[in-house]
Amino acid sequence: MQTLVPPEFRRAIDAPLRRFYFCTVFSCIGNGLTLSLYVVYLHNVRGFSTSFSTLLLAASAVAGLATSPLWGSTTDRLGPVRVAIFAAVAGAGSLVAWAFAHTETQAIVAALLLAVFSGAVWGPSSTLLSRLVNEEHRQRAFGFNFMLVNLGIGFGGLISASIVDLHHPESFTVLYLIDAVVTLGAAALFWTLRSHGGPVTDHHDDPVKSAEGWREVLHDRRLVQFVLASLVMMIGGYGSQEAGFSLFVVNNLKLPIHVIGVIFFFNTSTIVLAQLWVLNRIEGRSRTRVMATAAGLWCIFWIILDVTLALPAVLAVVSLCIAMVVFAIGETMLSPVGPALVNEIAPEHLRGRYNAAQGLTWGVSGSIAPAITAIYFDNGLGNWWPISTGLTALVGGLLMLNFRRHLSESEDGRAAPSS
């Protein structure tokens, strides 16, 4: 442990940061209960069509995308803790509505509410984490947090695998209700950090900075280029995985739904076991090259997924577990460097907006990827979907390499940040 976690970073993990990390683990246990069950829940449990299920996922992402700038501005004005608490409480109520959604109208309303409030927590959380650690520890702090995210998701996934049953729809209701309770508990824990998560007021005496907002953020060409490169990567990664992986496993590979929880356990356990080691390997290396390498690993993941079509059930499950390990290694490389890079180029009084802009990549990819997935599956081309998604990930990696020339050595992580 002393080798994996340098002494200077261990000293940086003070009481507020420990509470932040505990909140991360606790809240993500709830997230892990329902991870990647979105489309299966709508299609296989509630009986909605594949088109409706995937397009609702896309519409939800658009709703989250449309409200993301508002959450970014509110974070800068009110502070990350207040915004995160409000979003978590409202998100818990949305989960209850989602658990009892039986008609298309109920599903649409619940899904849109979930999208608006659930996605609002991550930007404020990133903003708060960037305040709780010094700049030189920021990349490692984000990576450590991502490891804890997956530790919580892993536990949640194991609980989910023991409860969920397609033949008993009420099991899904129980999962979403537990998720709502855990979300409220995490909100209560997060409130203990309110003294560290207030609004930034240092710029109020500067009339120029006080007048700055989203216009200045959008005029930052480097941020725009990073967001575009990340967007393509996310379409070739998280967005498509969430939109179609479970659907592909159940309907194309004809595997039971229980294996999804097992497969994702390999993903999360790999992240928990490998994250600290990867953090030490990427320290001092080009952040953009690290992200491009992650894109290459994601492409390999999609190739393995496509190959499983030709394998018997047992070998298919084994291959999927291996594929998830590969995808997870890419995640451990991407998770520390992306947020660290954004917060490196973000001015303090606009940090909430910059983190919200990075969050747009999740929202936009979450709207585009399901639409693309629906086209493939509705036209009988689901078997070709993994290969095209892998190529998309590669394109994102190339765009990230091109972005490298617009960064200084410090911003790209190749030199120690200035004090």
C-alpha positions as CSV (number, residue, x, y, z in Angstrom):
1,M,0.0,0.0,0.0
2,Q,2.9,2.4,0.8
3,T,4.2,1.8,-2.8
4,L,0.8,2.2,-4.4
5,V,-0.2,5.3,-2.4
6,P,2.7,7.7,-2.1
7,P,3.2,9.2,1.5
8,E,2.5,12.8,0.3
9,F,-0.9,11.8,-1.0
10,R,-1.8,9.8,2.1
11,R,-1.0,13.0,4.1
12,A,-3.4,14.9,1.8
13,I,-6.3,12.6,2.6
14,D,-7.6,14.6,5.6
15,A,-10.9,14.4,7.3
16,P,-13.0,16.3,4.7
17,L,-11.6,14.3,1.9
18,R,-12.2,11.0,3.8
19,R,-15.8,12.0,4.2
20,F,-16.1,12.8,0.5
21,Y,-14.7,9.4,-0.4
22,F,-17.1,7.7,2.0
23,C,-20.0,9.5,0.4
24,T,-18.7,8.3,-3.0
25,V,-18.7,4.6,-2.0
26,F,-22.1,4.8,-0.3
27,S,-23.9,6.5,-3.1
28,C,-22.4,4.3,-5.8
29,I,-23.7,1.1,-4.0
30,G,-27.1,2.4,-4.9
31,N,-26.1,3.2,-8.5
32,G,-24.6,-0.3,-8.9
33,L,-28.0,-1.9,-8.1
34,T,-29.5,-0.7,-11.4
35,L,-26.5,-0.1,-13.6
36,S,-27.1,-1.1,-17.3
37,L,-30.6,-2.3,-16.6
38,Y,-32.3,0.7,-18.1
39,V,-33.2,-0.7,-21.5
40,V,-33.8,-4.3,-20.2
41,Y,-36.2,-2.8,-17.5
42,L,-38.2,-1.0,-20.1
43,H,-38.2,-3.6,-22.8
44,N,-38.1,-7.0,-21.1
45,V,-39.9,-6.1,-17.8
46,R,-42.4,-3.3,-18.7
47,G,-42.9,-4.6,-22.3
48,F,-42.1,-1.4,-24.2
49,S,-40.5,-1.8,-27.7
50,T,-36.8,-1.6,-28.2
51,S,-37.2,1.6,-30.2
52,F,-39.2,3.3,-27.4
53,S,-36.7,2.1,-24.8
54,T,-33.5,3.2,-26.6
55,L,-35.1,6.5,-27.8
56,L,-36.3,7.3,-24.3
57,L,-32.7,6.8,-23.1
58,A,-31.6,9.2,-25.8
59,A,-34.3,11.7,-24.9
60,S,-33.3,11.5,-21.2
61,A,-29.7,12.3,-22.2
62,V,-30.9,15.3,-24.1
63,A,-32.9,16.5,-21.1
64,G,-29.7,16.1,-18.9
65,L,-27.8,17.9,-21.6
66,A,-30.2,20.8,-21.8
67,T,-30.1,21.4,-18.1
68,S,-26.3,20.9,-17.6
69,P,-25.4,24.5,-18.2
70,L,-27.9,25.6,-15.6
71,W,-26.4,23.3,-13.0
72,G,-22.9,24.6,-13.9
73,S,-23.9,28.2,-13.4
74,T,-25.8,27.3,-10.2
75,T,-22.8,25.5,-8.8
76,D,-20.6,28.6,-9.3
77,R,-23.2,30.8,-7.6
78,L,-24.5,28.7,-4.8
79,G,-21.6,26.2,-4.3
80,P,-21.3,22.5,-5.1
81,V,-22.7,21.1,-1.9
82,R,-26.1,22.9,-2.0
83,V,-26.6,21.9,-5.7
84,A,-25.6,18.3,-5.1
85,I,-27.9,17.9,-2.1
86,F,-30.9,19.3,-3.9
87,A,-30.3,17.2,-7.0
88,A,-29.8,14.0,-4.9
89,V,-33.1,14.5,-3.0
90,A,-35.0,15.2,-6.2
91,G,-33.3,12.3,-7.9
92,A,-34.4,10.0,-5.1
93,G,-38.0,11.0,-5.7
94,S,-37.6,10.4,-9.4
95,L,-36.3,6.9,-8.7
96,V,-39.5,6.1,-6.8
97,A,-41.6,7.3,-9.8
98,W,-39.4,5.2,-12.1
99,A,-39.9,2.1,-10.0
100,F,-43.7,2.2,-10.4
101,A,-43.8,3.3,-14.1
102,H,-46.1,1.0,-16.0
103,T,-47.3,3.2,-18.9
104,E,-45.4,5.1,-21.6
105,T,-46.3,8.4,-20.1
106,Q,-45.2,7.4,-16.6
107,A,-41.9,6.1,-18.0
108,I,-41.3,9.3,-20.0
109,V,-41.9,11.6,-17.0
110,A,-39.9,9.5,-14.6
111,A,-37.0,9.1,-17.1
112,L,-36.8,12.8,-17.8
113,L,-36.8,13.7,-14.1
114,L,-34.1,11.1,-13.4
115,A,-32.0,12.6,-16.2
116,V,-32.3,16.1,-15.0
117,F,-31.5,15.4,-11.3
118,S,-29.2,12.4,-11.4
119,G,-26.8,13.9,-13.8
120,A,-26.6,17.1,-11.8
121,V,-24.6,15.5,-9.0
122,W,-21.4,14.7,-10.8
123,G,-20.4,18.2,-11.8
124,P,-20.7,19.7,-8.3
125,S,-18.9,16.6,-6.9
126,S,-15.9,17.2,-9.3
127,T,-15.9,20.8,-8.4
128,L,-15.8,20.1,-4.6
129,L,-13.1,17.4,-5.0
130,S,-10.9,19.8,-6.9
131,R,-11.2,22.2,-3.9
132,L,-10.4,19.5,-1.3
133,V,-7.0,18.6,-2.7
134,N,-4.0,20.6,-3.9
135,E,-3.3,20.9,-7.6
136,E,-0.4,18.5,-7.5
137,H,-2.6,15.8,-6.0
138,R,-5.7,16.4,-8.2
139,Q,-5.1,13.7,-10.8
140,R,-4.4,11.1,-8.2
141,A,-7.4,12.2,-6.2
142,F,-9.8,11.8,-9.1
143,G,-8.4,8.4,-9.9
144,F,-8.7,7.3,-6.3
145,N,-12.3,8.6,-6.3
146,F,-13.0,6.6,-9.5
147,M,-11.7,3.5,-7.8
148,L,-14.1,4.0,-4.9
149,V,-17.0,4.7,-7.4
150,N,-16.4,1.2,-8.8
151,L,-16.0,-0.4,-5.4
152,G,-19.5,0.8,-4.6
153,I,-20.9,-0.1,-7.9
154,G,-19.3,-3.6,-7.6
155,F,-21.1,-4.2,-4.3
156,G,-24.3,-2.9,-5.7
157,G,-24.0,-5.2,-8.7
158,L,-23.5,-8.2,-6.5
159,I,-26.6,-7.3,-4.5
160,S,-28.5,-6.7,-7.8
161,A,-27.5,-10.1,-9.2
162,S,-29.0,-11.8,-6.2
163,I,-32.3,-10.0,-6.4
164,V,-33.2,-9.2,-10.0
165,D,-35.3,-11.7,-11.9
166,L,-37.1,-11.1,-15.3
167,H,-39.9,-13.4,-14.2
168,H,-40.6,-11.3,-11.1
169,P,-41.0,-7.7,-12.2
170,E,-41.4,-6.6,-8.5
171,S,-37.7,-7.4,-8.0
172,F,-36.8,-4.4,-10.3
173,T,-39.2,-2.2,-8.2
174,V,-37.3,-3.3,-5.0
175,L,-34.0,-2.4,-6.6
176,Y,-35.0,1.1,-7.6
177,L,-36.5,1.8,-4.2
178,I,-33.4,0.7,-2.4
179,D,-31.4,3.0,-4.8
180,A,-33.7,5.9,-3.7
181,V,-33.1,5.2,0.0
182,V,-29.3,5.0,-0.5
183,T,-29.4,8.3,-2.5
184,L,-31.0,10.1,0.4
185,G,-28.5,8.6,2.8
186,A,-25.6,9.8,0.6
187,A,-27.2,13.3,0.5
188,A,-27.2,13.5,4.3
189,L,-23.5,12.5,4.4
190,F,-22.6,15.0,1.7
191,W,-24.2,17.8,3.8
192,T,-21.4,17.4,6.3
193,L,-19.1,19.0,3.8
194,R,-21.1,22.2,3.4
195,S,-18.3,24.3,5.0
196,H,-16.0,23.3,2.1
197,G,-18.6,23.7,-0.7
198,G,-19.8,27.2,-0.7
199,P,-19.7,29.7,-3.6
200,V,-16.5,31.4,-4.7
201,T,-16.6,35.1,-3.8
202,D,-13.0,36.2,-4.4
203,H,-13.8,37.5,-7.9
204,H,-16.7,39.7,-6.8
205,D,-14.4,42.7,-6.5
206,D,-13.2,42.3,-10.0
207,P,-15.9,43.6,-12.4
208,V,-14.5,41.8,-15.4
209,K,-14.5,38.4,-13.7
210,S,-17.9,39.0,-12.1
211,A,-19.4,39.5,-15.6
212,E,-17.9,36.3,-17.0
213,G,-20.0,33.3,-17.7
214,W,-20.8,30.7,-20.3
215,R,-19.8,33.0,-23.1
216,E,-16.2,32.9,-21.9
217,V,-16.4,29.2,-21.3
218,L,-17.6,28.5,-24.9
219,H,-14.9,30.8,-26.3
220,D,-12.2,28.7,-24.8
221,R,-11.2,26.8,-28.0
222,R,-9.1,24.3,-26.1
223,L,-12.1,23.3,-23.9
224,V,-14.3,23.0,-27.0
225,Q,-11.7,20.7,-28.7
226,F,-11.4,18.6,-25.6
227,V,-15.1,18.2,-25.3
228,L,-15.5,17.2,-28.9
229,A,-12.7,14.6,-28.7
230,S,-14.2,13.3,-25.4
231,L,-17.6,13.1,-27.0
232,V,-16.5,10.8,-29.8
233,M,-14.7,8.6,-27.3
234,M,-17.8,8.4,-25.1
235,I,-20.0,7.4,-28.0
236,G,-17.5,4.6,-28.6
237,G,-17.4,3.8,-24.9
238,Y,-19.7,4.5,-22.0
239,G,-22.6,5.8,-24.1
240,S,-22.9,2.7,-26.3
241,Q,-22.1,0.3,-23.5
242,E,-25.0,1.7,-21.5
243,A,-27.4,1.8,-24.4
244,G,-26.8,-1.7,-25.9
245,F,-24.5,-4.0,-24.0
246,S,-27.2,-5.7,-21.8
247,L,-29.5,-5.8,-24.8
248,F,-26.8,-7.5,-26.9
249,V,-26.0,-10.0,-24.2
250,V,-29.7,-11.0,-23.6
251,N,-31.1,-10.8,-27.1
252,N,-28.2,-11.5,-29.4
253,L,-26.0,-13.8,-27.4
254,K,-29.1,-15.4,-25.7
255,L,-27.5,-15.3,-22.3
256,P,-29.5,-15.1,-19.0
257,I,-29.8,-11.7,-17.4
258,H,-28.1,-12.8,-14.3
259,V,-24.7,-13.0,-16.0
260,I,-24.8,-9.2,-16.6
261,G,-24.2,-8.6,-12.9
262,V,-21.3,-11.1,-12.9
263,I,-19.7,-9.5,-16.0
264,F,-19.9,-6.1,-14.5
265,F,-18.4,-7.4,-11.3
266,F,-15.3,-8.2,-13.3
267,N,-15.3,-4.6,-14.6
268,T,-15.6,-3.0,-11.2
269,S,-13.3,-5.4,-9.4
270,T,-10.6,-4.8,-12.0
271,I,-10.9,-1.0,-11.5
272,V,-10.6,-1.4,-7.7
273,L,-7.6,-3.7,-8.0
274,A,-5.8,-1.9,-10.8
275,Q,-6.5,1.8,-10.3
276,L,-3.7,2.6,-7.8
277,W,-1.2,0.7,-9.9
278,V,-2.3,2.5,-13.1
279,L,-2.2,5.9,-11.3
280,N,1.5,5.3,-10.6
281,R,2.2,4.3,-14.2
282,I,0.5,7.3,-15.8
283,E,1.9,9.9,-13.4
284,G,4.0,12.4,-15.4
285,R,2.9,11.0,-18.7
286,S,1.0,12.8,-21.4
287,R,-2.7,12.9,-20.4
288,T,-3.9,13.1,-24.0
289,R,-1.8,10.0,-25.0
290,V,-3.2,8.2,-21.9
291,M,-6.7,8.9,-23.1
292,A,-5.9,7.8,-26.6
293,T,-4.6,4.5,-25.2
294,A,-7.9,4.1,-23.3
295,A,-9.7,4.5,-26.6
296,G,-7.6,1.7,-28.2
297,L,-8.5,-0.6,-25.3
298,W,-12.2,0.2,-25.7
299,C,-11.9,-0.8,-29.4
300,I,-10.5,-4.2,-28.3
301,F,-13.4,-4.6,-25.9
302,W,-15.9,-4.2,-28.8
303,I,-14.0,-6.6,-31.0
304,I,-14.1,-9.3,-28.3
305,L,-17.8,-8.6,-27.8
306,D,-18.4,-9.3,-31.5
307,V,-16.3,-12.5,-31.5
308,T,-18.5,-14.0,-28.7
309,L,-21.3,-14.4,-31.3
310,A,-19.4,-17.4,-32.6
311,L,-18.7,-19.0,-29.2
312,P,-20.8,-21.4,-27.0
313,A,-22.5,-20.0,-24.0
314,V,-19.8,-20.8,-21.4
315,L,-16.9,-19.5,-23.5
316,A,-19.0,-16.4,-24.4
317,V,-19.4,-15.5,-20.7
318,V,-15.7,-16.0,-20.1
319,S,-14.9,-13.8,-23.1
320,L,-17.2,-11.1,-21.9
321,C,-15.6,-11.1,-18.5
322,I,-12.2,-10.7,-20.2
323,A,-13.6,-8.0,-22.4
324,M,-14.8,-6.1,-19.3
325,V,-11.4,-6.3,-17.8
326,V,-9.9,-4.7,-20.9
327,F,-12.6,-2.0,-20.8
328,A,-11.9,-1.4,-17.1
329,I,-8.2,-0.8,-17.7
330,G,-9.2,1.8,-20.2
331,E,-11.4,3.4,-17.6
332,T,-8.7,3.5,-15.0
333,M,-6.6,5.4,-17.5
334,L,-9.3,7.9,-18.5
335,S,-10.9,8.7,-15.2
336,P,-8.0,10.5,-13.5
337,V,-6.7,12.5,-16.4
338,G,-9.9,13.9,-18.0
339,P,-11.2,15.7,-14.9
340,A,-7.7,16.7,-13.9
341,L,-7.0,18.3,-17.3
342,V,-10.3,20.2,-17.3
343,N,-9.7,21.6,-13.8
344,E,-6.1,22.5,-14.8
345,I,-7.3,24.9,-17.5
346,A,-10.4,26.1,-15.6
347,P,-10.3,29.4,-13.8
348,E,-11.6,29.1,-10.2
349,H,-14.7,31.3,-10.6
350,L,-15.8,29.3,-13.7
351,R,-14.8,25.9,-12.4
352,G,-18.4,24.7,-12.0
353,R,-19.2,25.7,-15.6
354,Y,-16.0,24.0,-16.9
355,N,-16.9,20.7,-15.1
356,A,-20.5,21.0,-16.4
357,A,-19.0,21.4,-20.0
358,Q,-17.1,18.2,-19.5
359,G,-20.2,16.6,-18.2
360,L,-21.9,17.5,-21.5
361,T,-19.9,14.7,-23.2
362,W,-21.8,12.2,-21.1
363,G,-25.2,13.8,-21.9
364,V,-24.5,14.2,-25.7
365,S,-23.0,10.7,-26.0
366,G,-25.9,9.3,-24.0
367,S,-28.3,10.8,-26.5
368,I,-26.5,9.9,-29.7
369,A,-25.3,6.4,-28.8
370,P,-28.8,5.1,-28.0
371,A,-30.2,6.5,-31.3
372,I,-27.4,4.8,-33.2
373,T,-27.9,1.5,-31.2
374,A,-31.6,1.6,-32.1
375,I,-30.9,1.9,-35.8
376,Y,-28.7,-1.2,-35.7
377,F,-31.0,-3.4,-33.6
378,D,-34.3,-2.3,-35.3
379,N,-32.9,-3.1,-38.7
380,G,-31.5,-6.5,-37.8
381,L,-27.9,-5.3,-37.8
382,G,-27.2,-5.8,-34.1
383,N,-24.3,-8.2,-34.8
384,W,-22.4,-5.4,-36.7
385,W,-23.0,-2.8,-33.9
386,P,-19.9,-3.7,-31.8
387,I,-17.4,-3.3,-34.6
388,S,-18.7,0.1,-35.7
389,T,-18.7,1.2,-32.1
390,G,-15.1,0.1,-31.7
391,L,-14.1,2.2,-34.8
392,T,-15.8,5.2,-33.2
393,A,-13.7,4.8,-30.1
394,L,-10.5,4.8,-32.2
395,V,-11.5,8.0,-34.0
396,G,-12.0,9.6,-30.6
397,G,-8.5,8.6,-29.6
398,L,-7.0,10.2,-32.7
399,L,-8.8,13.4,-32.0
400,M,-7.4,13.4,-28.5
401,L,-3.9,13.0,-29.9
402,N,-4.4,16.0,-32.2
403,F,-5.6,18.0,-29.1
404,R,-2.2,17.4,-27.4
405,R,-0.4,20.1,-29.4
406,H,-2.7,22.8,-27.9
407,L,-1.6,22.1,-24.3
408,S,1.4,23.1,-22.3
409,E,3.6,20.4,-20.7
410,S,2.0,21.1,-17.3
411,E,-1.5,21.0,-18.6
412,D,-0.9,17.7,-20.5
413,G,0.6,16.2,-17.3
414,R,4.1,16.0,-18.6
415,A,5.5,18.4,-16.1
416,A,4.8,19.2,-12.4
417,P,2.1,21.9,-12.1
418,S,3.3,25.3,-11.0
419,S,2.6,26.1,-7.4
